[in-house]
Amino acid sequence: MKLHNIQQVDSFKNTVNECKGNVFLSSVYGDRFNLKSLLSQYTAISLLLSERGNELELWCSNKQDEQLFNKFFIENSDVLSA
């Protein structure tokens, strides 16, 4: 799922923290950030808020965690990139 225009940082971080498995953001440049790591989380969120935010894609290692993000995306539909 490609993301853009994320303004709901606290809600996004809460969703990540609810996940049982790993959650990754990857870039077109090969960067991969594990959002379960606090340092990586801060780095990735700063990229989401920057001009490079449209280049990041979300991945969940646990299929059940995808349901948590589906709920987040329903509530914040402007976050998903077309």
PDB file of N, CA, C and O in Angstrom:
ATOM      1  N   MET A   1       0.838  -1.168   0.000  1.00  0.00           N
ATOM      2  CA  MET A   1       0.000   0.000   0.000  1.00  0.00           C
ATOM      3  C   MET A   1       0.888   1.238   0.000  1.00  0.00           C
ATOM      4  O   MET A   1       1.701   1.420   0.906  1.00  0.00           O
ATOM      5  N   LYS A   2       0.740   2.068  -0.988  1.00  0.00           N
ATOM      6  CA  LYS A   2       1.518   3.308  -1.046  1.00  0.00           C
ATOM      7  C   LYS A   2       0.811   4.383  -0.237  1.00  0.00           C
ATOM      8  O   LYS A   2      -0.413   4.512  -0.272  1.00  0.00           O
ATOM      9  N   LEU A   3       1.604   5.144   0.484  1.00  0.00           N
ATOM     10  CA  LEU A   3       1.065   6.173   1.367  1.00  0.00           C
ATOM     11  C   LEU A   3       1.464   7.557   0.882  1.00  0.00           C
ATOM     12  O   LEU A   3       2.466   7.721   0.186  1.00  0.00           O
ATOM     13  N   HIS A   4       0.675   8.539   1.256  1.00  0.00           N
ATOM     14  CA  HIS A   4       1.026   9.935   1.021  1.00  0.00           C
ATOM     15  C   HIS A   4       0.214  10.813   1.953  1.00  0.00           C
ATOM     16  O   HIS A   4      -0.789  10.370   2.513  1.00  0.00           O
ATOM     17  N   ASN A   5       0.629  12.020   2.119  1.00  0.00           N
ATOM     18  CA  ASN A   5      -0.133  13.037   2.839  1.00  0.00           C
ATOM     19  C   ASN A   5      -0.544  12.596   4.239  1.00  0.00           C
ATOM     20  O   ASN A   5      -1.666  12.871   4.665  1.00  0.00           O
ATOM     21  N   ILE A   6       0.338  11.923   4.956  1.00  0.00           N
ATOM     22  CA  ILE A   6      -0.031  11.458   6.289  1.00  0.00           C
ATOM     23  C   ILE A   6       0.088  12.609   7.288  1.00  0.00           C
ATOM     24  O   ILE A   6       1.160  13.184   7.475  1.00  0.00           O
ATOM     25  N   GLN A   7      -1.014  12.922   7.908  1.00  0.00           N
ATOM     26  CA  GLN A   7      -1.069  13.960   8.927  1.00  0.00           C
ATOM     27  C   GLN A   7      -1.466  13.377  10.285  1.00  0.00           C
ATOM     28  O   GLN A   7      -1.309  14.036  11.313  1.00  0.00           O
ATOM     29  N   GLN A   8      -1.972  12.166  10.290  1.00  0.00           N
ATOM     30  CA  GLN A   8      -2.458  11.502  11.488  1.00  0.00           C
ATOM     31  C   GLN A   8      -1.349  10.645  12.100  1.00  0.00           C
ATOM     32  O   GLN A   8      -1.491   9.429  12.232  1.00  0.00           O
ATOM     33  N   VAL A   9      -0.259  11.287  12.465  1.00  0.00           N
ATOM     34  CA  VAL A   9       0.938  10.582  12.915  1.00  0.00           C
ATOM     35  C   VAL A   9       0.665   9.757  14.165  1.00  0.00           C
ATOM     36  O   VAL A   9       1.071   8.597  14.234  1.00  0.00           O
ATOM     37  N   ASP A  10      -0.014  10.329  15.152  1.00  0.00           N
ATOM     38  CA  ASP A  10      -0.273   9.591  16.393  1.00  0.00           C
ATOM     39  C   ASP A  10      -1.146   8.370  16.145  1.00  0.00           C
ATOM     40  O   ASP A  10      -0.884   7.297  16.688  1.00  0.00           O
ATOM     41  N   SER A  11      -2.159   8.524  15.344  1.00  0.00           N
ATOM     42  CA  SER A  11      -3.032   7.403  15.019  1.00  0.00           C
ATOM     43  C   SER A  11      -2.270   6.332  14.240  1.00  0.00           C
ATOM     44  O   SER A  11      -2.466   5.139  14.470  1.00  0.00           O
ATOM     45  N   PHE A  12      -1.409   6.753  13.326  1.00  0.00           N
ATOM     46  CA  PHE A  12      -0.599   5.820  12.551  1.00  0.00           C
ATOM     47  C   PHE A  12       0.340   5.045  13.474  1.00  0.00           C
ATOM     48  O   PHE A  12       0.441   3.822  13.370  1.00  0.00           O
ATOM     49  N   LYS A  13       1.031   5.753  14.382  1.00  0.00           N
ATOM     50  CA  LYS A  13       1.939   5.095  15.324  1.00  0.00           C
ATOM     51  C   LYS A  13       1.179   4.147  16.244  1.00  0.00           C
ATOM     52  O   LYS A  13       1.684   3.069  16.558  1.00  0.00           O
ATOM     53  N   ASN A  14      -0.012   4.517  16.681  1.00  0.00           N
ATOM     54  CA  ASN A  14      -0.818   3.631  17.528  1.00  0.00           C
ATOM     55  C   ASN A  14      -1.177   2.357  16.784  1.00  0.00           C
ATOM     56  O   ASN A  14      -1.165   1.271  17.364  1.00  0.00           O
ATOM     57  N   THR A  15      -1.496   2.483  15.501  1.00  0.00           N
ATOM     58  CA  THR A  15      -1.813   1.302  14.695  1.00  0.00           C
ATOM     59  C   THR A  15      -0.592   0.397  14.577  1.00  0.00           C
ATOM     60  O   THR A  15      -0.709  -0.821  14.711  1.00  0.00           O
ATOM     61  N   VAL A  16       0.574   0.979  14.329  1.00  0.00           N
ATOM     62  CA  VAL A  16       1.825   0.199  14.259  1.00  0.00           C
ATOM     63  C   VAL A  16       2.050  -0.535  15.573  1.00  0.00           C
ATOM     64  O   VAL A  16       2.390  -1.718  15.570  1.00  0.00           O
ATOM     65  N   ASN A  17       1.867   0.148  16.687  1.00  0.00           N
ATOM     66  CA  ASN A  17       2.121  -0.457  17.996  1.00  0.00           C
ATOM     67  C   ASN A  17       1.129  -1.564  18.337  1.00  0.00           C
ATOM     68  O   ASN A  17       1.446  -2.442  19.140  1.00  0.00           O
ATOM     69  N   GLU A  18      -0.054  -1.544  17.749  1.00  0.00           N
ATOM     70  CA  GLU A  18      -1.039  -2.609  17.968  1.00  0.00           C
ATOM     71  C   GLU A  18      -0.693  -3.883  17.201  1.00  0.00           C
ATOM     72  O   GLU A  18      -1.179  -4.962  17.538  1.00  0.00           O
ATOM     73  N   CYS A  19       0.135  -3.763  16.184  1.00  0.00           N
ATOM     74  CA  CYS A  19       0.461  -4.905  15.332  1.00  0.00           C
ATOM     75  C   CYS A  19       1.294  -5.937  16.089  1.00  0.00           C
ATOM     76  O   CYS A  19       2.147  -5.588  16.906  1.00  0.00           O
ATOM     77  N   LYS A  20       1.035  -7.199  15.806  1.00  0.00           N
ATOM     78  CA  LYS A  20       1.765  -8.306  16.433  1.00  0.00           C
ATOM     79  C   LYS A  20       3.076  -8.599  15.704  1.00  0.00           C
ATOM     80  O   LYS A  20       4.075  -8.947  16.333  1.00  0.00           O
ATOM     81  N   GLY A  21       3.067  -8.459  14.388  1.00  0.00           N
ATOM     82  CA  GLY A  21       4.265  -8.724  13.590  1.00  0.00           C
ATOM     83  C   GLY A  21       4.992  -7.442  13.249  1.00  0.00           C
ATOM     84  O   GLY A  21       4.674  -6.368  13.761  1.00  0.00           O
ATOM     85  N   ASN A  22       5.975  -7.575  12.374  1.00  0.00           N
ATOM     86  CA  ASN A  22       6.735  -6.416  11.925  1.00  0.00           C
ATOM     87  C   ASN A  22       5.956  -5.640  10.879  1.00  0.00           C
ATOM     88  O   ASN A  22       5.189  -6.203  10.098  1.00  0.00           O
ATOM     89  N   VAL A  23       6.174  -4.339  10.884  1.00  0.00           N
ATOM     90  CA  VAL A  23       5.572  -3.442   9.905  1.00  0.00           C
ATOM     91  C   VAL A  23       6.717  -2.666   9.273  1.00  0.00           C
ATOM     92  O   VAL A  23       7.553  -2.090   9.970  1.00  0.00           O
ATOM     93  N   PHE A  24       6.746  -2.657   7.941  1.00  0.00           N
ATOM     94  CA  PHE A  24       7.842  -2.019   7.224  1.00  0.00           C
ATOM     95  C   PHE A  24       7.335  -0.933   6.296  1.00  0.00           C
ATOM     96  O   PHE A  24       6.239  -1.027   5.744  1.00  0.00           O
ATOM     97  N   LEU A  25       8.144   0.094   6.134  1.00  0.00           N
ATOM     98  CA  LEU A  25       7.976   1.052   5.050  1.00  0.00           C
ATOM     99  C   LEU A  25       9.189   0.881   4.163  1.00  0.00           C
ATOM    100  O   LEU A  25      10.320   0.877   4.651  1.00  0.00           O
ATOM    101  N   SER A  26       8.970   0.739   2.871  1.00  0.00           N
ATOM    102  CA  SER A  26      10.095   0.615   1.947  1.00  0.00           C
ATOM    103  C   SER A  26      10.001   1.720   0.905  1.00  0.00           C
ATOM    104  O   SER A  26       8.916   2.182   0.553  1.00  0.00           O
ATOM    105  N   SER A  27      11.169   2.128   0.424  1.00  0.00           N
ATOM    106  CA  SER A  27      11.234   3.198  -0.566  1.00  0.00           C
ATOM    107  C   SER A  27      11.661   2.640  -1.916  1.00  0.00           C
ATOM    108  O   SER A  27      12.130   1.506  -2.016  1.00  0.00           O
ATOM    109  N   VAL A  28      11.494   3.446  -2.940  1.00  0.00           N
ATOM    110  CA  VAL A  28      11.920   3.057  -4.279  1.00  0.00           C
ATOM    111  C   VAL A  28      13.442   2.974  -4.379  1.00  0.00           C
ATOM    112  O   VAL A  28      13.973   2.423  -5.343  1.00  0.00           O
ATOM    113  N   TYR A  29      14.139   3.520  -3.388  1.00  0.00           N
ATOM    114  CA  TYR A  29      15.604   3.510  -3.366  1.00  0.00           C
ATOM    115  C   TYR A  29      16.168   2.288  -2.640  1.00  0.00           C
ATOM    116  O   TYR A  29      17.385   2.152  -2.515  1.00  0.00           O
ATOM    117  N   GLY A  30      15.296   1.400  -2.161  1.00  0.00           N
ATOM    118  CA  GLY A  30      15.746   0.202  -1.476  1.00  0.00           C
ATOM    119  C   GLY A  30      15.816   0.335   0.037  1.00  0.00           C
ATOM    120  O   GLY A  30      16.138  -0.630   0.730  1.00  0.00           O
ATOM    121  N   ASP A  31      15.518   1.517   0.554  1.00  0.00           N
ATOM    122  CA  ASP A  31      15.487   1.683   2.014  1.00  0.00           C
ATOM    123  C   ASP A  31      14.312   0.896   2.570  1.00  0.00           C
ATOM    124  O   ASP A  31      13.241   0.842   1.965  1.00  0.00           O
ATOM    125  N   ARG A  32      14.526   0.288   3.726  1.00  0.00           N
ATOM    126  CA  ARG A  32      13.455  -0.478   4.376  1.00  0.00           C
ATOM    127  C   ARG A  32      13.506  -0.176   5.861  1.00  0.00           C
ATOM    128  O   ARG A  32      14.522  -0.408   6.517  1.00  0.00           O
ATOM    129  N   PHE A  33      12.403   0.343   6.390  1.00  0.00           N
ATOM    130  CA  PHE A  33      12.332   0.766   7.778  1.00  0.00           C
ATOM    131  C   PHE A  33      11.358  -0.137   8.538  1.00  0.00           C
ATOM    132  O   PHE A  33      10.187  -0.246   8.176  1.00  0.00           O
ATOM    133  N   ASN A  34      11.858  -0.780   9.595  1.00  0.00           N
ATOM    134  CA  ASN A  34      11.002  -1.592  10.457  1.00  0.00           C
ATOM    135  C   ASN A  34      10.368  -0.653  11.484  1.00  0.00           C
ATOM    136  O   ASN A  34      11.054  -0.135  12.365  1.00  0.00           O
ATOM    137  N   LEU A  35       9.075  -0.441  11.369  1.00  0.00           N
ATOM    138  CA  LEU A  35       8.391   0.523  12.227  1.00  0.00           C
ATOM    139  C   LEU A  35       8.216   0.032  13.659  1.00  0.00           C
ATOM    140  O   LEU A  35       7.735   0.782  14.509  1.00  0.00           O
ATOM    141  N   LYS A  36       8.594  -1.201  13.941  1.00  0.00           N
ATOM    142  CA  LYS A  36       8.560  -1.690  15.323  1.00  0.00           C
ATOM    143  C   LYS A  36       9.796  -1.206  16.084  1.00  0.00           C
ATOM    144  O   LYS A  36       9.836  -1.273  17.313  1.00  0.00           O
ATOM    145  N   SER A  37      10.790  -0.727  15.364  1.00  0.00           N
ATOM    146  CA  SER A  37      11.973  -0.116  15.965  1.00  0.00           C
ATOM    147  C   SER A  37      11.693   1.373  16.110  1.00  0.00           C
ATOM    148  O   SER A  37      11.334   2.038  15.139  1.00  0.00           O
ATOM    149  N   LEU A  38      11.857   1.894  17.318  1.00  0.00           N
ATOM    150  CA  LEU A  38      11.534   3.289  17.575  1.00  0.00           C
ATOM    151  C   LEU A  38      12.385   4.238  16.732  1.00  0.00           C
ATOM    152  O   LEU A  38      11.870   5.226  16.210  1.00  0.00           O
ATOM    153  N   LEU A  39      13.668   3.954  16.594  1.00  0.00           N
ATOM    154  CA  LEU A  39      14.535   4.807  15.785  1.00  0.00           C
ATOM    155  C   LEU A  39      14.098   4.788  14.321  1.00  0.00           C
ATOM    156  O   LEU A  39      13.998   5.840  13.690  1.00  0.00           O
ATOM    157  N   SER A  40      13.842   3.611  13.786  1.00  0.00           N
ATOM    158  CA  SER A  40      13.377   3.498  12.402  1.00  0.00           C
ATOM    159  C   SER A  40      12.023   4.168  12.228  1.00  0.00           C
ATOM    160  O   SER A  40      11.744   4.765  11.188  1.00  0.00           O
ATOM    161  N   GLN A  41      11.185   4.065  13.253  1.00  0.00           N
ATOM    162  CA  GLN A  41       9.860   4.666  13.197  1.00  0.00           C
ATOM    163  C   GLN A  41       9.961   6.183  13.043  1.00  0.00           C
ATOM    164  O   GLN A  41       9.262   6.773  12.219  1.00  0.00           O
ATOM    165  N   TYR A  42      10.822   6.808  13.826  1.00  0.00           N
ATOM    166  CA  TYR A  42      10.992   8.258  13.734  1.00  0.00           C
ATOM    167  C   TYR A  42      11.565   8.661  12.374  1.00  0.00           C
ATOM    168  O   TYR A  42      11.142   9.657  11.787  1.00  0.00           O
ATOM    169  N   THR A  43      12.517   7.892  11.886  1.00  0.00           N
ATOM    170  CA  THR A  43      13.108   8.186  10.584  1.00  0.00           C
ATOM    171  C   THR A  43      12.070   8.056   9.472  1.00  0.00           C
ATOM    172  O   THR A  43      11.962   8.930   8.612  1.00  0.00           O
ATOM    173  N   ALA A  44      11.312   6.966   9.492  1.00  0.00           N
ATOM    174  CA  ALA A  44      10.314   6.723   8.450  1.00  0.00           C
ATOM    175  C   ALA A  44       9.192   7.756   8.498  1.00  0.00           C
ATOM    176  O   ALA A  44       8.727   8.210   7.453  1.00  0.00           O
ATOM    177  N   ILE A  45       8.760   8.124   9.677  1.00  0.00           N
ATOM    178  CA  ILE A  45       7.684   9.114   9.779  1.00  0.00           C
ATOM    179  C   ILE A  45       8.162  10.474   9.290  1.00  0.00           C
ATOM    180  O   ILE A  45       7.400  11.216   8.670  1.00  0.00           O
ATOM    181  N   SER A  46       9.411  10.801   9.565  1.00  0.00           N
ATOM    182  CA  SER A  46       9.930  12.069   9.035  1.00  0.00           C
ATOM    183  C   SER A  46       9.945  12.034   7.508  1.00  0.00           C
ATOM    184  O   SER A  46       9.694  13.057   6.871  1.00  0.00           O
ATOM    185  N   LEU A  47      10.235  10.875   6.909  1.00  0.00           N
ATOM    186  CA  LEU A  47      10.191  10.748   5.455  1.00  0.00           C
ATOM    187  C   LEU A  47       8.756  10.834   4.937  1.00  0.00           C
ATOM    188  O   LEU A  47       8.509  11.427   3.886  1.00  0.00           O
ATOM    189  N   LEU A  48       7.809  10.244   5.673  1.00  0.00           N
ATOM    190  CA  LEU A  48       6.404  10.320   5.279  1.00  0.00           C
ATOM    191  C   LEU A  48       5.918  11.761   5.238  1.00  0.00           C
ATOM    192  O   LEU A  48       5.104  12.129   4.391  1.00  0.00           O
ATOM    193  N   LEU A  49       6.417  12.559   6.149  1.00  0.00           N
ATOM    194  CA  LEU A  49       5.999  13.952   6.226  1.00  0.00           C
ATOM    195  C   LEU A  49       6.748  14.840   5.236  1.00  0.00           C
ATOM    196  O   LEU A  49       6.371  15.994   5.033  1.00  0.00           O
ATOM    197  N   SER A  50       7.799  14.316   4.623  1.00  0.00           N
ATOM    198  CA  SER A  50       8.600  15.101   3.686  1.00  0.00           C
ATOM    199  C   SER A  50       8.096  14.895   2.257  1.00  0.00           C
ATOM    200  O   SER A  50       7.071  14.252   2.027  1.00  0.00           O
ATOM    201  N   GLU A  51       8.827  15.445   1.323  1.00  0.00           N
ATOM    202  CA  GLU A  51       8.487  15.307  -0.089  1.00  0.00           C
ATOM    203  C   GLU A  51       8.640  13.868  -0.580  1.00  0.00           C
ATOM    204  O   GLU A  51       8.027  13.487  -1.578  1.00  0.00           O
ATOM    205  N   ARG A  52       9.443  13.073   0.107  1.00  0.00           N
ATOM    206  CA  ARG A  52       9.645  11.664  -0.288  1.00  0.00           C
ATOM    207  C   ARG A  52       8.522  10.765   0.202  1.00  0.00           C
ATOM    208  O   ARG A  52       8.536   9.567  -0.081  1.00  0.00           O
ATOM    209  N   GLY A  53       7.559  11.302   0.921  1.00  0.00           N
ATOM    210  CA  GLY A  53       6.482  10.504   1.494  1.00  0.00           C
ATOM    211  C   GLY A  53       5.707   9.700   0.477  1.00  0.00           C
ATOM    212  O   GLY A  53       5.240   8.605   0.788  1.00  0.00           O
ATOM    213  N   ASN A  54       5.557  10.216  -0.741  1.00  0.00           N
ATOM    214  CA  ASN A  54       4.807   9.505  -1.778  1.00  0.00           C
ATOM    215  C   ASN A  54       5.542   8.293  -2.320  1.00  0.00           C
ATOM    216  O   ASN A  54       4.960   7.490  -3.050  1.00  0.00           O
ATOM    217  N   GLU A  55       6.814   8.149  -1.973  1.00  0.00           N
ATOM    218  CA  GLU A  55       7.628   7.054  -2.490  1.00  0.00           C
ATOM    219  C   GLU A  55       7.659   5.854  -1.552  1.00  0.00           C
ATOM    220  O   GLU A  55       8.333   4.868  -1.852  1.00  0.00           O
ATOM    221  N   LEU A  56       6.954   5.905  -0.432  1.00  0.00           N
ATOM    222  CA  LEU A  56       7.027   4.847   0.568  1.00  0.00           C
ATOM    223  C   LEU A  56       5.829   3.909   0.486  1.00  0.00           C
ATOM    224  O   LEU A  56       4.695   4.325   0.251  1.00  0.00           O
ATOM    225  N   GLU A  57       6.123   2.635   0.687  1.00  0.00           N
ATOM    226  CA  GLU A  57       5.088   1.617   0.622  1.00  0.00           C
ATOM    227  C   GLU A  57       5.079   0.825   1.924  1.00  0.00           C
ATOM    228  O   GLU A  57       6.134   0.498   2.468  1.00  0.00           O
ATOM    229  N   LEU A  58       3.885   0.521   2.420  1.00  0.00           N
ATOM    230  CA  LEU A  58       3.694  -0.164   3.696  1.00  0.00           C
ATOM    231  C   LEU A  58       3.572  -1.669   3.488  1.00  0.00           C
ATOM    232  O   LEU A  58       2.885  -2.126   2.575  1.00  0.00           O
ATOM    233  N   TRP A  59       4.252  -2.439   4.353  1.00  0.00           N
ATOM    234  CA  TRP A  59       4.205  -3.909   4.319  1.00  0.00           C
ATOM    235  C   TRP A  59       4.031  -4.436   5.735  1.00  0.00           C
ATOM    236  O   TRP A  59       4.650  -3.924   6.669  1.00  0.00           O
ATOM    237  N   CYS A  60       3.209  -5.437   5.899  1.00  0.00           N
ATOM    238  CA  CYS A  60       3.021  -6.108   7.202  1.00  0.00           C
ATOM    239  C   CYS A  60       3.478  -7.553   7.070  1.00  0.00           C
ATOM    240  O   CYS A  60       3.150  -8.218   6.088  1.00  0.00           O
ATOM    241  N   SER A  61       4.237  -8.048   8.053  1.00  0.00           N
ATOM    242  CA  SER A  61       4.674  -9.441   8.029  1.00  0.00           C
ATOM    243  C   SER A  61       3.561 -10.386   8.486  1.00  0.00           C
ATOM    244  O   SER A  61       3.586 -11.578   8.180  1.00  0.00           O
ATOM    245  N   ASN A  62       2.599  -9.851   9.211  1.00  0.00           N
ATOM    246  CA  ASN A  62       1.484 -10.638   9.735  1.00  0.00           C
ATOM    247  C   ASN A  62       0.205 -10.205   9.017  1.00  0.00           C
ATOM    248  O   ASN A  62      -0.178  -9.037   9.080  1.00  0.00           O
ATOM    249  N   LYS A  63      -0.447 -11.134   8.342  1.00  0.00           N
ATOM    250  CA  LYS A  63      -1.665 -10.819   7.579  1.00  0.00           C
ATOM    251  C   LYS A  63      -2.759 -10.221   8.466  1.00  0.00           C
ATOM    252  O   LYS A  63      -3.534  -9.385   8.001  1.00  0.00           O
ATOM    253  N   GLN A  64      -2.834 -10.630   9.721  1.00  0.00           N
ATOM    254  CA  GLN A  64      -3.856 -10.101  10.623  1.00  0.00           C
ATOM    255  C   GLN A  64      -3.621  -8.620  10.917  1.00  0.00           C
ATOM    256  O   GLN A  64      -4.570  -7.878  11.167  1.00  0.00           O
ATOM    257  N   ASP A  65      -2.374  -8.196  10.888  1.00  0.00           N
ATOM    258  CA  ASP A  65      -2.063  -6.790  11.129  1.00  0.00           C
ATOM    259  C   ASP A  65      -2.586  -5.901  10.004  1.00  0.00           C
ATOM    260  O   ASP A  65      -2.875  -4.724  10.221  1.00  0.00           O
ATOM    261  N   GLU A  66      -2.708  -6.467   8.803  1.00  0.00           N
ATOM    262  CA  GLU A  66      -3.241  -5.699   7.685  1.00  0.00           C
ATOM    263  C   GLU A  66      -4.653  -5.206   7.978  1.00  0.00           C
ATOM    264  O   GLU A  66      -5.047  -4.137   7.511  1.00  0.00           O
ATOM    265  N   GLN A  67      -5.416  -5.978   8.750  1.00  0.00           N
ATOM    266  CA  GLN A  67      -6.770  -5.563   9.110  1.00  0.00           C
ATOM    267  C   GLN A  67      -6.757  -4.303   9.962  1.00  0.00           C
ATOM    268  O   GLN A  67      -7.642  -3.458   9.835  1.00  0.00           O
ATOM    269  N   LEU A  68      -5.760  -4.173  10.828  1.00  0.00           N
ATOM    270  CA  LEU A  68      -5.635  -2.953  11.637  1.00  0.00           C
ATOM    271  C   LEU A  68      -5.388  -1.743  10.741  1.00  0.00           C
ATOM    272  O   LEU A  68      -5.947  -0.670  10.969  1.00  0.00           O
ATOM    273  N   PHE A  69      -4.553  -1.920   9.729  1.00  0.00           N
ATOM    274  CA  PHE A  69      -4.283  -0.813   8.810  1.00  0.00           C
ATOM    275  C   PHE A  69      -5.471  -0.545   7.899  1.00  0.00           C
ATOM    276  O   PHE A  69      -5.716   0.604   7.530  1.00  0.00           O
ATOM    277  N   ASN A  70      -6.219  -1.592   7.528  1.00  0.00           N
ATOM    278  CA  ASN A  70      -7.423  -1.368   6.734  1.00  0.00           C
ATOM    279  C   ASN A  70      -8.392  -0.463   7.484  1.00  0.00           C
ATOM    280  O   ASN A  70      -9.002   0.430   6.895  1.00  0.00           O
ATOM    281  N   LYS A  71      -8.530  -0.697   8.777  1.00  0.00           N
ATOM    282  CA  LYS A  71      -9.388   0.158   9.601  1.00  0.00           C
ATOM    283  C   LYS A  71      -8.840   1.592   9.624  1.00  0.00           C
ATOM    284  O   LYS A  71      -9.599   2.549   9.473  1.00  0.00           O
ATOM    285  N   PHE A  72      -7.540   1.736   9.811  1.00  0.00           N
ATOM    286  CA  PHE A  72      -6.907   3.050   9.800  1.00  0.00           C
ATOM    287  C   PHE A  72      -7.160   3.751   8.464  1.00  0.00           C
ATOM    288  O   PHE A  72      -7.473   4.941   8.442  1.00  0.00           O
ATOM    289  N   PHE A  73      -7.026   3.020   7.344  1.00  0.00           N
ATOM    290  CA  PHE A  73      -7.202   3.615   6.020  1.00  0.00           C
ATOM    291  C   PHE A  73      -8.655   3.983   5.751  1.00  0.00           C
ATOM    292  O   PHE A  73      -8.924   4.962   5.054  1.00  0.00           O
ATOM    293  N   ILE A  74      -9.587   3.221   6.289  1.00  0.00           N
ATOM    294  CA  ILE A  74     -11.006   3.569   6.148  1.00  0.00           C
ATOM    295  C   ILE A  74     -11.279   4.882   6.873  1.00  0.00           C
ATOM    296  O   ILE A  74     -11.997   5.743   6.364  1.00  0.00           O
ATOM    297  N   GLU A  75     -10.712   5.026   8.046  1.00  0.00           N
ATOM    298  CA  GLU A  75     -10.923   6.235   8.837  1.00  0.00           C
ATOM    299  C   GLU A  75     -10.120   7.423   8.293  1.00  0.00           C
ATOM    300  O   GLU A  75     -10.468   8.573   8.560  1.00  0.00           O
ATOM    301  N   ASN A  76      -9.059   7.159   7.538  1.00  0.00           N
ATOM    302  CA  ASN A  76      -8.173   8.196   7.012  1.00  0.00           C
ATOM    303  C   ASN A  76      -7.882   7.933   5.543  1.00  0.00           C
ATOM    304  O   ASN A  76      -6.731   7.710   5.168  1.00  0.00           O
ATOM    305  N   SER A  77      -8.906   7.957   4.718  1.00  0.00           N
ATOM    306  CA  SER A  77      -8.772   7.563   3.323  1.00  0.00           C
ATOM    307  C   SER A  77      -7.827   8.451   2.512  1.00  0.00           C
ATOM    308  O   SER A  77      -7.344   8.034   1.460  1.00  0.00           O
ATOM    309  N   ASP A  78      -7.561   9.654   2.982  1.00  0.00           N
ATOM    310  CA  ASP A  78      -6.668  10.558   2.256  1.00  0.00           C
ATOM    311  C   ASP A  78      -5.199  10.156   2.368  1.00  0.00           C
ATOM    312  O   ASP A  78      -4.344  10.762   1.722  1.00  0.00           O
ATOM    313  N   VAL A  79      -4.895   9.150   3.174  1.00  0.00           N
ATOM    314  CA  VAL A  79      -3.517   8.702   3.372  1.00  0.00           C
ATOM    315  C   VAL A  79      -3.040   7.804   2.238  1.00  0.00           C
ATOM    316  O   VAL A  79      -1.845   7.764   1.945  1.00  0.00           O
ATOM    317  N   LEU A  80      -3.949   7.091   1.602  1.00  0.00           N
ATOM    318  CA  LEU A  80      -3.564   6.166   0.544  1.00  0.00           C
ATOM    319  C   LEU A  80      -3.307   6.882  -0.757  1.00  0.00           C
ATOM    320  O   LEU A  80      -4.038   7.798  -1.134  1.00  0.00           O
ATOM    321  N   SER A  81      -2.259   6.457  -1.444  1.00  0.00           N
ATOM    322  CA  SER A  81      -1.920   7.007  -2.745  1.00  0.00           C
ATOM    323  C   SER A  81      -2.671   6.223  -3.803  1.00  0.00           C
ATOM    324  O   SER A  81      -2.875   5.018  -3.652  1.00  0.00           O
ATOM    325  N   ALA A  82      -3.079   6.879  -4.856  1.00  0.00           N
ATOM    326  CA  ALA A  82      -3.828   6.223  -5.922  1.00  0.00           C
ATOM    327  C   ALA A  82      -2.944   5.340  -6.773  1.00  0.00           C
ATOM    328  O   ALA A  82      -3.424   4.714  -7.718  1.00  0.00           O
TER     329      ALA A  82
END
